[in-house]
Amino acid sequence: MTGRQQPQYDVLVVGGAGVDTVVRVDSLPVPAADSVGVPPIREMPGQTGGYKALGCRALGMTVKFLDVIGDDWIGAMVREHLAKGGVDFEAVISTAGTRRAVNLVDASGRRMSFYDGRDPLDLRMPREFYLPHLRRARHVHLSVMHYARFLYDDIEELGVPVSTDLHDWDGVADHHKEFALRSDLVFLSAAGAGERIAGVMRDILRDGRAEAVIATAGAGGSYVLSRDGGGSTPRHVPAVAPPGPVVDSNGAGDAFVSGFLYGRRAGRDLEECARLGAVAGAYACTGEGSSALAGAEVLDQAL
């Protein structure tokens, strides 16, 4: 294989584009009723990969985003939204269509998501499509799309650092394990494993190649565990108060990852990166979808 080329992208995001249909409700769970009146329903292009790509681009990083989407109106919304955000996006077309989700969001910004991944298990991103971009990347972020796991061999051979976001993984489900064990930076929500989260973080470091595992806990801040951290207890990084009223938590975790990667690009230590992630995540909560994206000046001022 031809080796890496002069880096062209600060971050190459692979997978995770789609459209969220956001329905605002008074409270969760919703009442048992045949019909409930709600405010205007909004379509928010982005999802986990799109929000991260947009967040990194808003922070001034050079971003390339690759995915497999449908030739449908949902995919057209994704393309248009990413273009407006300055994200360089290329896609392979799948007959399965573009991923969707319906998100119920209550008055406090808390959400319940109904995710339609729709990718068939035999879906693959062609190697000739993604490989030239891997060779130009300083860092790769893989969303936990099934097809994305098949990029790890090439990523490792090229020696490109890679991160992933396991979302609310419970530490048990098989789908996430390869991503957890083959990534250099592993992000996940503390909500999935609950009181077992510290053990799950230790297991990832013990069994995988990760340099660090970062668990986000919303208003509870985040937790960082690293190989060189001098202990087996995750280090706590406090949350940051949003600069305005909380409107929507959709995309807050993705903004956290973007802020963290911004810090890594600048050579910050892990705790500082988590602090920057907290600032970006809190900022994201003040707008719907990806409408509130922190710029570099916001994060730099925080430190």
N, C-alpha and C positions, 0 to 999 in steps of 0.2 A: 504493500500500500504506500502511495505517496504520502509523505509526512505533512505536518501542519504548515500553513502558510502564514504570512504576516497577518496578525489579528486585525479583523475589520469590524467585528461586532464586540461590544462589551458584554452583551448577553444575547445568546441564542435561545429563544423559548420554543419548545416543541410541544404541541398539543394543547387542548383545553379551550378552544374557541366555541362560542355558541351564543344563544340569546336567552336572557332571563325575562320571564313575564312576571312583573312585580305587582302583587295585589296587597294593598294596605288594609289591615283589619284592626279592630280595636284591641283585641287580645288574642293570645295563643294559649291553649288550643281554641279553635273557633267553635262557636255554639252549634249544637245539632239543630239544623234548620234547613228547610227546603230552599230558602233564598235569603241572602244577606246583602244589604246594600253596602257598597264600598266606594271610596274615592276613585278618580280615574285610574284605570289600569294602564301600566306603562311597559313598553318593551325596551329592555336594556341589553344591547349587544356587549359581549365581553366574555363572561364566565372566567374560570380560574386562570387560563393561559392568557386570555385577552386582557384581563385586569392587570396581570403582572407585567405584560409587555407595555401597556399604556403607562403604568406606574413608573417603570424604569425609564421610559422615554421622557416622561415629564420631569424626571430628575436629571436629564441631560445626557443619559447614556445612549450609545448607539445600540439599536435593538433590531434583531431579525426574528421574525415569528413564522414558524412553519406549522402547518396542520393539514388534516384531511377533513374536508367539509363537503356539503352538498351543493349542487347547482340549483339552489332554490332561493326563495325570497328571504329566508332566514340567513343564509350564507351571504346574500347581497347586503343585508343590514350589517353583518360582521365586517365585511370588506370596507363599507363606507365609513363605519365608525372608527376602525383602526386607521384608515387613511387620514381622517380628520385629526386623529391624535398623533400623526407623524410616524406611525409604526410601519416599517417595511414588512409586508405580509405576503407570503406565497402559500398556495394551497394545492393539494392533490384533490381531485373531485371524486367523491364516493356516491354511489347510487343509493346508499342508506340515508342520505340527507344530513343536515346539520343538527348538532346537539341542541337540546332545549331544556329549560327548567321553568317550573312555576314556583315562585317564592312568595310565601305569605310573610308579611312584615308587620309586626305590631307597633303600637305607639311608642315603645321604648327603643325601637330599632332592631329588636330580636327577630330572627327569621326561622321559618321552616321551609326547606327546599324539597321539591319533588323533581328529581333529575331524570331526564330521558337521554341516556348516553347514546343509544341506538347504533353504535359501531359494532359490526359483526366481529366475532372472535378471529376470523381469518383475515381481517383487514391488516394490511401492511403499508408502511410508507416506503416507496421505492428507494433503494440505497443510492442510486444515481441521482436522486432528487435531493436527499439530505446531506450526502457526504461532502460535497464541495463547501457547504455552509459550516459543517463541523470543523473543517480545516481552517476556517477563518475566524473561529470564535475563541474569545478569551475564557468564556464561561458558558456552560449549557445548563438550562433549567428544563427538566423533563416533567411534564404533567403526567398524572397516573393513568393515562390512556393505555389500554392493553397493547396497542401497536408500538408505543414508545419504548417498551422494555427491550425491544429488539435492536435498539440503537446502542445499548450499553457496550457491546463488544468493540464497536468502532470507536466509541468515546474513550474507552480505556486504552485501546491501542494507540490513539493519538495523544493520550495524556492530557486531555482537556478536563479541568475541574467541572463537576456536575452536582447540581442540587435537585431536590424534589420536595414536593409538598404532599404529605400523606393525609391531610385534612383530619377528619375525626377517626382515624384508625384506632382500633381497639387493641392493637398489638398481636392479634390472632389471625385475622382474615388473610387468606393466602394471596389475594390479588396484590396487596401492597408490599409483600415481603421482599421481592426482588428489588423494588425501588428503594426500600429502607436499607438494604444491605449492600447495594452497589453504588450509593451516592456519597459524595464527600461532605455535603451539608444536607441534613435532613430536617425538614420543618413538619410539624404536626400540631393539631389542636389538642390541648389537654382534656377536652371534653370527652373524647372517645374512650380513653382508658380510665378516666376518673381517678380514683385513689391509687391506681396502679401505674400512673404515668411515669414516675421516677424509675420504676423497674423496667418499663418498656424502653425508656431512653437508655438505660444501662445495657439492656439486651442488644439494642441496635449498635452501640459502640463495641460490645464484646464480640458480636457475631459478624459484623460488617466492616466496611472500610471507612466509615464516616470519621471525619475530623471532629465534627460537632453535631449535636442534636439540639434543636430549639423547639420548645413547646410553648405555644401561645395560650393564654388563659383569659383573653378579653380584658375586662376591667381589673382582673387579678394580675395583670402584667404578663411576663414571660419567664421561662426557665431555660438556662443554658447549661449543657453538659458537654465537656470536651475531653479529648484524650490527654491533653496537657494541663487540665484544670486543677490538678492537685487534690482530687477527691472524687467520691462516688455520689455526692449529693448535688443535684442540679442547683446552679446559682440563680437566685431570683433577681430579675430586673423589673422595677416597678412600672406600672402603667403610666400613661401620660393623659392628662385631662384634654378632651377635645377643645379646639378653639371656639366652638359654638355649639348650639343644640344638636344632639344626636338625632339624625334623620333616618339613617339606614346603615345597618352593619354589613350589607352585601359588599364584598370586595375589601373589607377591612383587613382580613388575613392576607390577602394577596398584596395589599399595599404594604403590610408589614414586611413581607418577603422582599419587595422592591426596595424598601428603605434599608433593609439589612444588606442586600447585595450592593447597594450604593456605598455603604460603609466599607464593605470588603474591597470594592474597587479602589477606594481611597486609602486602603491599608490600615483601617481602624481595627482595634481588637474586638473580640466577640461581644463583650458587654456593651461597648459603644455601638456596635452594629445593631444589637437588640434595642438599644435606646432609640436609634434612628428609625428602626422598624416600628417602634411604639408611636413615635411622633407621626410617621406616615399613616399608620393604621388609624390613629385617633382623628387625623385630618380627614381621612376618607369617610368617616362616619357622619360628617357634617353635610353630605350631599347624597343624592340618589345615585345608585350604581357607581359608575366611574366618573361622575361629574365633579368630584372633589379630589383632585390629585395634587399632592404636595410637590412643590418645586424644590430645587437644590437649596435655595436660600432659606426655606423653612427648616430644613433638616440641619443645615450648617449653623443656623442661629441657635438651635437646640443644644449644641455642644459648645 
